[in-house]
Structures are given as C-alpha cells and as structure tokens.
Amino acid sequence: MTDSNALDPEDRKIVTLARSARARNGVPEGAAVRDDTGRTYVAGTVELPSLRLSALRTAVAMAVASGAASLEAAAVVSGAEAVTEEDLAAVRDLGGPETPVLLAAPDGTVRSTTPAG
C-alpha cells in the first residue's frame, strides 16, 4: 500500500475525485483520469439494462468525448483487488502503455500503481 499523502498532489487529486464520485453516486467504483493538459474527468460505474461500463472506462470515454488527446494518469477507487484488463486497455488506448493507473481502496488508501501497458 502507498501512503496517499506521499502521492504527487495531482495524483492525490484524482484519487480524491474518484473516491468522491463513488460515495456521491453510491456506485461500486469511482474513477478519474487526467489528460495531457491537466483537465480531469470523473465518473462512476454505469449499470443500465442496456449498458454496463466500469467507472474507469466511463471516465476514459468522457475524456475522449471531450477531445482529450492523451492521458497522464488514471485512478480508480474500488473494493476490487486489481484493475481489470479491460480497464487497463481503455487507459492504454488513450494514454499509452506507461500511463500509471492507481488503484485505491474505498478509504482512499492507494493499494497499487500499475502501468496501463
């Protein structure tokens, strides 16, 4: 586990935003991504009868829909033990294989940082 206070302030910000989205919307996961200009995109899990997206894939889709050309970092707050390959693939598609993906517990403690690649 990583001391969240030891994170870069911008990474701590996306973890906090992801945690807030999860709590505010009462969803299993919250996520946030930061694009190459510093803009952030925040999302929660989408579960509709016709559409199911993880929070991280939703945040990446929001970034793409808003014109982001690349990602600097991504964060997901979840009870899961690992980031799914599908989520890593979405981050990799926009940010490249070295884009860091932070996985945090619901309390905001960062469990791991994994390159999207």
C-alpha positions, 0 to 999 in steps of 0.5 A: 500500500502507498501512503496517499499523502506521499502521492504527487498532489495531482495524483492525490487529486484524482484519487480524491475525485474518484473516491468522491464520485463513488460515495456521491453516486453510491456506485461500486467504483469511482474513477478519474483520469487526467489528460495531457493538459491537466483537465480531469474527468470523473465518473462512476460505474454505469449499470443500465439494462442496456449498458454496463461500463466500469467507472474507469472506462466511463471516465476514459470515454468522457475524456475522449468525448471531450477531445482529450488527446492523451492521458497522464494518469488514471485512478480508480477507487474500488473494493476490487483487488486489481484493475481489470484488463479491460480497464487497463486497455481503455487507459492504454488506448488513450494514454499509452502503455506507461500511463500509471493507473492507481488503484485505491481502496474505498478509504482512499488508501492507494493499494497499487500503481500499475502501468496501463501497458 
